[in-house]
Amino acid sequence: MSNEHNDEEWDRQLFKQFKPREQHAQTFLPEEVQTRILKKGRRRSRLFVILISFSTLVMLALILIGYMYSNSLFVTRWFEPNTQAALRITADVIQFNKPGVTASSSSGQNKFFSWTFQFKLNERVGREARTVGTFQDNFVFSKLTGKFNWNDGRHSTPFNFHYPVGDDTNGAQTALNPNGWKTLQKLPEGTVAQLAISLDRPMTHDEYFALIKNYDVDTTWLAIDTGIEKGLSARHQLLGNGLVFGYAPDALNYGDDDSGSFTIAVNGEGERRATAYMNELQYLIAHPKWTNILLAAVNHEPEVKAVTLEQRYAYLKENGVQIYGAVLTGPTKELLKLKDDHRVNSPFVGAVDWWNWDQQSAIGTEFSY
């Protein structure tokens, strides 16, 4: 009521200011009519402001909906990276170049024409996997960059391998890190450990697993002879991170239809393993743009960066897949038994943990919430 009263008072004051002289009064509308006209105009102006505001909000909503729709259809179709290819290529490049490390459990984010995929980097110590860092793929449209983020900003890389050349096996066995066996001897019973070993000669999968099946240990990574290792060994007594190339047996796809099947006989089916490895190399070669970017991100050794996957693949195709070293994990004293096998040399001990080799019948996990 007070607002209405104020409006009427304002109308009267306005009318008085512009009230004509008496002699011209007959040419103007009555005061009541003018007041009604003013009220009607004011209501129309208010309604106009409301309609403009509402229309602006509707337009903004339509623009937002249109952006979201185009982002999900047009942008996703034409600019979003092939998610499955990105995940597979990243996981392969990491496991092929980082002894004992696998990438898993990726998560993704999408905003403003950019995509981010994050991978957990895991190592096995005994039966348990531990996260040692993350790797992040960053896409702007289809342009890719990759970056490691290790726990505490660093990652220990103790795994080194001796490539067998000529008849130096006996010398290598005693000269290249004999302290590895001493370390295993001093570790207490009831512990598990990682161990990198080298072989006295390159072996096929079947030959390697025929050797290793005699021990209660698991193979987490295999060092593969891809044709450049012999030349590298002439300049490096040991081949370590950045110089080696191989794969993690538990991370390969052993399915025949890209189904992601991991079913394969333990310590067996060598030919099938070699075929799966070659297929995965072919997949990387078929996606050179992303593969080469990630290879440059994970490997900074000039001697290795100059070698292409096509060269490695051609060598393996001609000479077969041969193993010259491996990363193992298992009970410490079981790993120590390998000391007495003349085919094994150059032991390098990695992480050690308390006993976890036997699976418990029940276990629970509690998460933050």
N, C-alpha and C positions, 0 to 999 in steps of 0.2 A: 504493500500500500504506500509506503514512504517513497519508493522509487517512482511510482505512478504520480504521486503528488509533486515530486520534484520535477518530473517531466512536464507536467501541466504548468507549473510556475515558470519553467524555462521558456515554454512556448509563449506565455503571456508577456514575459519580458522582451522576448525577441519581437513579438508583434508590436509592442509599444515603441521599440526603437525605430521600426520601419513604418509606423502608423502615418498615413498621409495627412496632409492638411485638410481641414474641414471642408474646404471647397471642392476637394477632389475625392472625398470619401465615397461618393456614390459610384465611383469607378472600380472599387475593390470589392472582393468577396466578403461576406460576413466573417466576423472573427471566429465563430464556431466552425465554419467550413474550413477556414485556413488551418485551424488547430487540428482538425481531422486529417487534412492533407499532410501536415507535418508528421503526425503520428504514423500515418500509413507509410510515408517515405522512410521514416526511421525504422519501422518494422522490416520494410523491404531491404534496407541496407544491412540490417542485422542478419536477415536470412541469407543475403548474398555472401556476407563474410563467412557464415557457417557453411554454405554450399562450397565456397572456394576452398575452405580448410578441409572439408570432407573429401572433395575431389583430389586435393593434393595428397592426402593420406592414401586414397585409393590408387592413385598413380604410382606412389612410392611402393605400395604393396605389390602392384602388378609388375613393376620393374624388378623388385626383389624376387618374386616368383619366377619371372622370366629368366633372371640370371641363374637361379638354382636349377631351373629346368634345362636351360642351355648347357650349364656346367655338367649336368648329369648325362645329357645326350650328346650334344655337339662336342663339347670339350673332352668328355670321356672317350668318345669315339675317335676323335682325330688327334688328341694330344696326350691323353693319359697313357703311360707306358703299359705294355703288356705285363700285367702283374705276375702271372705264372712264370713267364720268361725271366723277368727281373729277379724273382726269388730263386729260381733254379740256377741261373748264371752266377749270381752272387755266392750261393752256397757252394757251387762247384769250384769257383776260382779260389775261395778261401781254403777249402779242404785239400785242394790239389797243391797249394803252395805253403801251407802252414802245418808242419808235422804235429799230429796229435790234436789239432783244433778242428772243430766242426761248427757250422752255423745253423741255428734253428730258432723256432718260436718267433717268427717275424711279426711285427706290428706295423700298421701303416696309418698315415695321416694325409689329408688332402685339403689344401686351401689355396685360393688365388692362383690357379694354374700351376701349382707345385705339389709334388708328392714326396713323401718321406717314408722309407721302409727301414725298420730297425731290427737287427738280428742279434740274438744272444750268441756269444762265442763260448763254447764249452770244451772242457778237457775231462777225460775219464781218469780217475785214480781209484783203482780197484773196481768195484761195481758201481760207484757213484760218479755222476757227472757234476763238475763244479763250473760255475760261470766265471770266466776270467776277463770278460769285457763285452763290448758290443761293437757292431759294425753298422754304419748308417749309409744307406743309399739316398741321395738327394737328387730328385728330378725337377728341372724347370722345363715344362713341356716335355720333350724327350731327351734333353741334355742331362747327362748323368755325371755325378761326382760321388766318390766314396771315401769314407774316413773311418779309421779304427779309433775306438775309445777303450783303452785297457783300464782295468781296475787300478787305482792309484797312479794312473798315467804311465804305466810300464808293464812289460810282460817278459817273464823269464823264458829264454829259449835254449834249454840245455841239450837239445837233441842234435847230435852230430853223427855223421856216417863216413865210413872209410870205403871208398870205391875200390873193389878188388882189381889190381893191375898186375899181371904177370904172376910170379911165384913168391910174392912178398907176404903171403898170408901169415906165416909163422911170426915174422917180424912185426906185422901189424898187430897181431894178437897180444904181444907183450909190450909193444912200444906205445900204442895209441890208447891212452887212458886206462892203464891197469888198475888205477884207483877205483874204477867203477865197481869191480868185484870186491875190493876191500870195503867200500861203502856198504854194499849189500851184506857183507859178513858182519859188520858192526851194528847194523840195524837189528832191533830186537824181534823176536818171534811175535806174531800177532800184529804185524803191520803189512800194509800193501804199498806198492810203489809203481812208478813208471820207469821203463828202461828202454833206451834206444840201443839196438844191436846192429852190427854189420855182418854180412855173410862172406864166406871165403870165395864165393863165385856167384855170378848172377844166376838166379833160379826161376823156373816157371812157378806158377801158382801151385800146381800139384806138388812139385818138389818142396816148396817152402812149407806148405801145410802138412806134408808128410813128416817134416822135421818138427814142426811146432806142436803137432797134436800129441806128442809125447809128454807135454808139460801142461800143467793146469794154469794156463795164462790166456789172456785175450790179446788179439792184435788190433790196435786202434789206428795204425797208419802204416802204409807200405811205401818205401822209396823205390821208384821205378827208373830203370835205365832208359832214357829217351834219346840217347845218342850224343849228348853233350857232356855227360858226366866224366867220361874218360879224359877229355881235354881239360875239364875243370880240375880234375884230381892232379894233373901235372903242375898246376899252379897253387892248389890248395890241398894240404895234407888231409884235411877233413872238410866235408861238405855239410853245411848247416843251413839255418834259416836264410832264405834268399837264393840259395844255390841248388836246393833240392826240389824235386817234383815227384808227386805220387798221388795217393788218394787214401781216404778213410773207408775201409770195407763196410762199415755199418751205415755209411751215408750215401752209398750208391743206390740207384734205382735198378733193381734186378727184374722188373716187369718187362713184358714184351710189348706193352701198349701205353707206355708213359703213365701207368697206373700208380706208380710210387710204391710198388710192392718191394718189401725188403726180405721176403722169405727166401732163404738159401741155407744150404747145409753148413753147419759149423765146421770150419777147417776142411772144406771140400769144394767140389764143383768149380775147379780152377778155370776150366774153359769158359764157363758161364760168367765168372767174375771178370776175366779178361775181355770178353765180349761187351759186358756192361760198361767197363772202363772206356773202351774204344768208342762205344756209342755216345758216351757223355762227352768225350773229346770232340766228336763230330758235331754234337749239339752246340758246343761253344764256338766251333769254327763257323757254323751256320749263322751265328749272331756276333759278327766281328766287332761291331761298333761298341756295344756295351762290354763285351768280353775284354777287348784291348784296353778300354778305360780302366776297368777294374784290375786287370793284370798290372797296369802301371801304378795303381794305387797300393797294391799289396806287395809289389816287388820293386826294389830300387837298385838292384845290382846291374850295372851296365852290361856285364858279360852275359847275363841271362835275358835282359830286356831285348837284346838284339835277336834272340831266337824266337821264331814264331811257333804257334801251335801247329800250323800246317807242317812245319819241319819235324816237330816231335811226332806228329801222327804218322807221317810218311816213314819215319824210322821204325816206329812200332809196327806198322803194317808189314814192313819188310822183314824185320828181325824178331817179331813177337814181343809180348809183354814179359819183361824179365825183372825180377826183384833182387835188389842188392842190400837192402836194409829194412828195418821195421821198428816201430814203436810198440812196445808191449806194456801191459799192466797186469798185475796179479800179486799173489802173496810174495813177500820179499824173499823168503827162503826158497820158494819155487823158482823165482827168477834166477837165484844164485846157482841153481843146478845147471843152467846153461853154460856156466864156466867150463864144465867138463866136456862140452861138445866142441870138437875141433872145427866145426863149420861156423861157429859163432865167435865174433871178436869185437873189440872196440866198444865196451859197454859205457853208456852214459846214463846216470841215474837222474830222473826228474823229480816230480813231487812225491812225497811220502805221506801216508795217512794211517790212522789206526784201522784195525781190522774191520772190513765191511764186505768181505768176499762171500760170506754166507747170507743168503736172503732170509730176512725174518718172515715169520708166518703172518704177522700183522704189523702194520705201521700206519700212523696218522700224520696229517699235516694241517697246521692251522695258519690261516692267512690274516693279514691286517684288514680291517674293515671299519 
